[in-house]
Amino acid sequence: MGRLEQKIQTNEKRARVRRAILLTLHGTSAVALALLAPNALQLLQYIDPDMKKKRDPATRIREAAKRLEKRGLVQRTGNGWSLTKAGEREASLEKVMDDVGRRARSQKWDGLWRVVIFDVWERRRKTRDRLRMLLVETGFVRLQDSVWIYPHECEEFIAYARIELKLGTGLLYIIAQGIENEQKLRSIFKLPSL
C-alpha cells in the first residue's frame, strides 16, 4: 500500500474515532472516556478490529480527545471530557447524519429522488466546502458542481444543515419523481433497476 493510501486510511480511522467520541459524549454531561465509558472501548473494536495489536485503546481515545480539544469541540473536566457548544452542534449534526444513513439502509426506496441545489458565494468558501463534505459523508452523489442527489428521505438533515451553516434560501431541497439517465444513478446507489 502506498503512502497516500495509508494516509487516507489513517484519516478515515481518525474520523470514525472522532465521530464515536462525539456521539458517546453527546447526551452526557461529562465522561471519563477510558474509565466511565467501557462501551467506548468496545466501540473502537468495531471501528478498527486490529486496534489491540497496534496500541492501547485508552491511549488512542485520549489522543483523539486531545485533537478534539485543540479543535475546540471538547473541554477537559476533571478526569474526563465534555462537549463544548461547538462540540454539541457537531455531535448533533453527526447524529442527524447517522440517522439519515441508518434510515436509508433500513427503508425500501420509495422511487423519489432528493435533489439539493446550493448557491454559496466565494467569500463563504469554507461554508460551501463544509456543505459539500457533509453531503458526501451522508451519501449524496454530485450531479453537477452545486447539484447533489440522494434517493432516501433526508429533509431533517437538510433543514439542520441549512440552519447550522446559515444558508437560508441559498440551499434548495427538491423531491423529483424521475431524472434523465436514472439507470446510472440506480446502479451507484445499488437500487433496483427499472
Kinemage of the C-alpha trace (Angstrom):
@kinemage 1
@onewidth
@group {chain A} dominant
@subgroup {mainchain}
@vectorlist {calphas} color= white
{ca met a 1} P 0.000 0.000 0.000
{ca gly a 2} L 1.340 3.411 -0.989
{ca arg a 3} L 1.859 6.407 1.298
{ca leu a 4} L -1.194 8.257 0.009
{ca glu a 5} L -3.452 5.245 0.570
{ca gln a 6} L -2.080 4.790 4.100
{ca lys a 7} L -2.660 8.469 4.869
{ca ile a 8} L -6.262 8.283 3.624
{ca gln a 9} L -6.888 5.107 5.605
{ca thr a 10} L -5.452 6.716 8.756
{ca asn a 11} L -7.600 9.822 8.270
{ca glu a 12} L -10.710 7.672 7.825
{ca lys a 13} L -9.986 5.764 11.039
{ca arg a 14} L -9.383 9.028 12.915
{ca ala a 15} L -12.672 10.408 11.599
{ca arg a 16} L -14.503 7.282 12.808
{ca val a 17} L -12.863 7.562 16.260
{ca arg a 18} L -13.695 11.293 16.391
{ca arg a 19} L -17.282 10.531 15.460
{ca ala a 20} L -17.530 7.765 18.077
{ca ile a 21} L -16.234 10.099 20.799
{ca leu a 22} L -18.598 12.908 19.821
{ca leu a 23} L -21.609 10.581 19.731
{ca thr a 24} L -20.596 8.996 23.050
{ca leu a 25} L -20.291 12.379 24.740
{ca his a 26} L -23.496 13.642 23.114
{ca gly a 27} L -26.262 13.472 25.681
{ca thr a 28} L -23.952 13.058 28.673
{ca ser a 29} L -22.752 15.876 30.874
{ca ala a 30} L -19.156 14.704 31.261
{ca val a 31} L -17.442 11.388 30.723
{ca ala a 32} L -14.063 9.993 31.588
{ca leu a 33} L -13.965 8.037 28.354
{ca ala a 34} L -11.499 5.320 29.271
{ca leu a 35} L -12.869 4.707 32.770
{ca leu a 36} L -16.578 5.552 32.821
{ca ala a 37} L -17.468 4.527 29.293
{ca pro a 38} L -16.223 0.985 28.658
{ca asn a 39} L -18.613 0.930 25.711
{ca ala a 40} L -16.370 3.494 24.017
{ca leu a 41} L -13.520 0.960 24.130
{ca gln a 42} L -15.810 -1.722 22.720
{ca leu a 43} L -16.940 0.704 20.045
{ca leu a 44} L -13.329 1.096 18.896
{ca gln a 45} L -13.209 -2.633 18.170
{ca tyr a 46} L -15.893 -2.128 15.519
{ca ile a 47} L -14.087 0.899 14.113
{ca asp a 48} L -10.706 -0.830 13.913
{ca pro a 49} L -10.683 -4.604 14.585
{ca asp a 50} L -6.842 -4.669 14.791
{ca met a 51} L -6.659 -1.911 17.388
{ca lys a 52} L -5.368 -4.099 20.233
{ca lys a 53} L -2.448 -5.231 18.099
{ca lys a 54} L -1.400 -1.646 17.401
{ca arg a 55} L -1.737 0.398 20.588
{ca asp a 56} L -3.560 0.665 23.863
{ca pro a 57} L -7.207 1.639 23.116
{ca ala a 58} L -7.372 4.034 26.080
{ca thr a 59} L -4.343 5.884 24.700
{ca arg a 60} L -5.974 6.157 21.281
{ca ile a 61} L -9.125 7.604 22.846
{ca arg a 62} L -7.120 10.124 24.902
{ca glu a 63} L -5.154 11.235 21.832
{ca ala a 64} L -8.339 11.611 19.797
{ca ala a 65} L -9.943 13.607 22.620
{ca lys a 66} L -6.894 15.884 22.745
{ca arg a 67} L -7.214 16.512 18.994
{ca leu a 68} L -10.890 17.354 19.517
{ca glu a 69} L -9.873 19.672 22.354
{ca lys a 70} L -7.459 21.512 20.022
{ca arg a 71} L -10.330 21.979 17.556
{ca gly a 72} L -12.500 23.400 20.355
{ca leu a 73} L -15.075 20.594 20.270
{ca val a 74} L -14.411 19.142 23.749
{ca gln a 75} L -13.050 20.515 27.002
{ca arg a 76} L -11.369 18.821 29.922
{ca thr a 77} L -13.491 18.430 33.065
{ca gly a 78} L -11.702 16.781 35.971
{ca asn a 79} L -10.577 13.393 34.732
{ca gly a 80} L -12.832 13.376 31.647
{ca trp a 81} L -14.131 15.452 28.779
{ca ser a 82} L -17.364 17.194 27.919
{ca leu a 83} L -18.615 18.772 24.719
{ca thr a 84} L -18.330 22.496 24.164
{ca lys a 85} L -21.145 24.374 22.407
{ca ala a 86} L -19.354 23.862 19.090
{ca gly a 87} L -18.926 20.186 20.003
{ca glu a 88} L -22.654 19.884 20.787
{ca arg a 89} L -23.500 21.317 17.367
{ca glu a 90} L -21.016 18.983 15.662
{ca ala a 91} L -22.324 15.956 17.600
{ca ser a 92} L -25.928 16.875 16.773
{ca leu a 93} L -25.051 17.103 13.104
{ca glu a 94} L -23.226 13.746 13.266
{ca lys a 95} L -26.312 12.219 14.913
{ca val a 96} L -28.634 13.570 12.207
{ca met a 97} L -26.282 12.236 9.518
{ca asp a 98} L -26.128 8.873 11.287
{ca asp a 99} L -29.946 8.759 11.447
{ca val a 100} L -30.230 9.529 7.717
{ca gly a 101} L -27.785 6.719 6.904
{ca arg a 102} L -29.495 4.240 9.225
{ca arg a 103} L -32.913 5.107 7.774
{ca ala a 104} L -31.581 4.700 4.224
{ca arg a 105} L -30.230 1.227 4.983
{ca ser a 106} L -33.460 0.065 6.616
{ca gln a 107} L -36.018 1.526 4.202
{ca lys a 108} L -37.121 0.356 0.814
{ca trp a 109} L -36.631 3.024 -1.853
{ca asp a 110} L -39.841 4.973 -2.491
{ca gly a 111} L -38.949 5.838 -6.117
{ca leu a 112} L -38.355 9.531 -5.387
{ca trp a 113} L -35.086 11.405 -5.762
{ca arg a 114} L -33.975 14.097 -3.318
{ca val a 115} L -32.058 16.848 -5.078
{ca val a 116} L -30.091 19.527 -3.254
{ca ile a 117} L -29.068 22.694 -5.068
{ca phe a 118} L -26.968 25.344 -3.362
{ca asp a 119} L -25.567 28.745 -4.215
{ca val a 120} L -22.896 29.917 -1.774
{ca trp a 121} L -20.739 32.920 -2.575
{ca glu a 122} L -16.967 32.671 -2.943
{ca arg a 123} L -16.412 34.735 0.213
{ca arg a 124} L -18.120 31.882 2.131
{ca arg a 125} L -15.939 29.214 0.545
{ca lys a 126} L -15.323 27.391 3.864
{ca thr a 127} L -19.077 27.064 4.375
{ca arg a 128} L -19.507 25.745 0.832
{ca asp a 129} L -16.692 23.220 1.317
{ca arg a 130} L -18.175 22.131 4.658
{ca leu a 131} L -21.576 21.598 2.999
{ca arg a 132} L -20.000 19.503 0.249
{ca met a 133} L -18.178 17.412 2.831
{ca leu a 134} L -21.421 16.840 4.782
{ca leu a 135} L -23.245 15.809 1.613
{ca val a 136} L -20.505 13.323 0.709
{ca glu a 137} L -20.419 11.871 4.241
{ca thr a 138} L -24.195 11.454 4.201
{ca gly a 139} L -24.078 9.583 0.897
{ca phe a 140} L -25.153 12.169 -1.672
{ca val a 141} L -23.779 11.938 -5.204
{ca arg a 142} L -22.709 15.020 -7.156
{ca leu a 143} L -24.587 15.589 -10.423
{ca gln a 144} L -23.014 18.983 -11.133
{ca asp a 145} L -20.906 21.420 -9.088
{ca ser a 146} L -23.746 22.627 -6.870
{ca val a 147} L -26.331 19.912 -7.581
{ca trp a 148} L -26.375 16.762 -5.445
{ca ile a 149} L -28.774 13.804 -5.343
{ca tyr a 150} L -29.858 11.189 -2.797
{ca pro a 151} L -32.553 8.500 -3.082
{ca his a 152} L -33.879 8.485 0.502
{ca glu a 153} L -35.761 10.909 2.741
{ca cys a 154} L -33.343 13.425 4.264
{ca glu a 155} L -35.348 16.604 4.843
{ca glu a 156} L -34.361 16.746 8.527
{ca phe a 157} L -30.668 16.648 7.616
{ca ile a 158} L -31.084 19.400 5.001
{ca ala a 159} L -33.007 21.607 7.446
{ca tyr a 160} L -30.335 21.087 10.081
{ca ala a 161} L -27.513 21.842 7.613
{ca arg a 162} L -29.364 24.960 6.408
{ca ile a 163} L -29.632 26.274 9.971
{ca glu a 164} L -26.171 25.173 11.131
{ca leu a 165} L -24.353 26.615 8.122
{ca lys a 166} L -26.615 29.697 7.956
{ca leu a 167} L -27.511 29.110 4.308
{ca gly a 168} L -31.188 30.136 4.299
{ca thr a 169} L -32.517 30.280 0.752
{ca gly a 170} L -29.046 29.517 -0.626
{ca leu a 171} L -29.858 25.817 -0.158
{ca leu a 172} L -32.788 24.363 -2.090
{ca tyr a 173} L -34.308 20.902 -1.461
{ca ile a 174} L -36.272 19.281 -4.301
{ca ile a 175} L -38.121 15.967 -4.468
{ca ala a 176} L -38.265 14.581 -8.025
{ca gln a 177} L -40.073 11.577 -9.460
{ca gly a 178} L -37.611 10.968 -12.240
{ca ile a 179} L -34.279 12.078 -13.628
{ca glu a 180} L -32.738 11.695 -17.052
{ca asn a 181} L -30.241 8.784 -17.191
{ca glu a 182} L -31.698 7.418 -13.971
{ca gln a 183} L -30.292 3.919 -14.532
{ca lys a 184} L -26.728 5.104 -13.843
{ca leu a 185} L -27.845 6.650 -10.528
{ca arg a 186} L -29.725 3.483 -9.592
{ca ser a 187} L -26.552 1.460 -10.051
{ca ile a 188} L -24.492 3.957 -7.995
{ca phe a 189} L -26.962 3.764 -5.087
{ca lys a 190} L -27.494 -0.012 -5.606
{ca leu a 191} L -31.230 0.428 -6.188
{ca pro a 192} L -33.431 -1.995 -8.133
{ca ser a 193} L -33.426 -1.424 -11.908
{ca leu a 194} L -36.461 -0.492 -13.943
